[in-house]
Amino acid sequence: MRREYSIPERLGGFGVAVAGAASVWPAFTAGTGLGLPCPLRWATGIPCPGCGLTTAAVDLAHGRFLASLGDNPAAMALAILTVVMVPLIVLRHLGLVAAPAPWSARARRRTYVAAAAAAVASWVFQLHRFGFL
């Protein structure tokens, strides 16, 4: 039987993967010399809404919470969501919490609008951080 996950649960699972990658990323880059440049910033000099996410995730993995907020607050939001969702996923797997109910079309629209607003806010933050605003 395939278990259905809600969008917040999927984001929480993604957060677990990001935390694992952020834990090994500094060693990987130090050992190989390879980095992960932002394609938009590399091509145009303009930061994208996701600029700083890798750095913010690494800062979070190493307990530098304020530095992470300064890099990209979205990483902190993902971390908080992950901390909340992982126990919920475990409880669902144990059968102690019911499967998620499907979202209504209205709830999905609100979520899409909120995600778009968050992306715009992140871009404004990055433009300000890099001196474009």
N, C-alpha and C positions, 0 to 999 in steps of 0.2 A: 504494500500500500504506500503510495507516494504522499508524503506529508507536505501540506501547503504552508508557506510562510508569508507573513504580511510584509509589506514594504519596510516598516521599521525593523522587523526581524532580519530581513535581508541586509539592510544597512548595518545592523549590529554585527552580522557575520562578516560583512566587508570590513568593518572596523577591526575585527580580530585579525584578519589577514593583513591589514595595514599596520597594525601594531607589531606583528611578527616581522614584516618586511622592514619596518623602521628600526627594529632592534638590530638587524644585521646589515642594514644599508651602509652605515659609516665604515664598517670593516671591509665591505665589498669595494666601496669607492677608494679607500686607502690602499687596498691590496691590488686593485686593477688600474686605478687612475681614471676610471670611467665615471662619468657623471650623467645626469639627466636634465638637460637644459629645457626650458620652456620654449616650444617651437614658435609661438607668437612673439615672445620677447626677443628670441634669437633673430627672427626674420624682420621684425619691425621696430624693436626697441620698446614696444608698449607691453606692459604686463597683462596677463590674462587673469580672469577671476580666480583661477586655481594656483596662481603663482604663490610660492611659499608653502604649499601643502606638504611637500616632501620634507622641507626643513622643519615645519611645524610638527609633523608626525615624529621626526627624529627627536626633536626637543621634548615632546610629550613622553616618548619612550624612555628618555633619560631623566624625567622628572623636572624638566625646566618649563613649568607651566606658564609663567609670564612671558618668557621668550616665545613660546608657542603661540600665545595670543597675539603677540606682535608680528609674527610671521604670517599667520592666516587663522582667524578665529574659527573658520569652518572645521579645522582639525579638532579643536576643543569640543565643538558641537558633536562631531562624529564620535569622539571619545566618550562623552557623556551618554549619548545614545547607546553606544556599545556596552557600557557598564550597566545600563538599565535592561537592555534586550538580552544579553547572554544568559542571565539567570532565568528570564522568562522562557527562552528557548529550551533550556534544560528542564524546567518545570513542565513544559509541553511534551517533551520527549518522555518524561516519566509518567505522563498521563494525569498530572495533577492540575493542569490548566487546559481548558477547552481550546480547540483549534480556532484561529481567528475568523471572524465573520467577514464576508466580502464587503468592501467599501461601496457606498452608493456612488452614483455618477457625480452627485454634488460634492461629496467628500473628495473624490479623485480630482475634480476641477479645482477645489480649494488647495489641494496639495500641490498641483501643478503651478498654480499662481504663487503659492508660498515658495516653491523651489525656484521659480523664475525671479521672484523678489530677492531671495537669498543670493542668487547668482549676480544680480545687479548690485546688491549691497557689497558683495565680495569684490566685484570689479572696482567699484568706487573706492573701497578701502585700499586696494592694491594701487590704483592710480594715485591716490593721496600718498601712500607709503613711498612710492617711487618718485614723487614730486611732479606728477602731471596735473594735479588739482591743487 
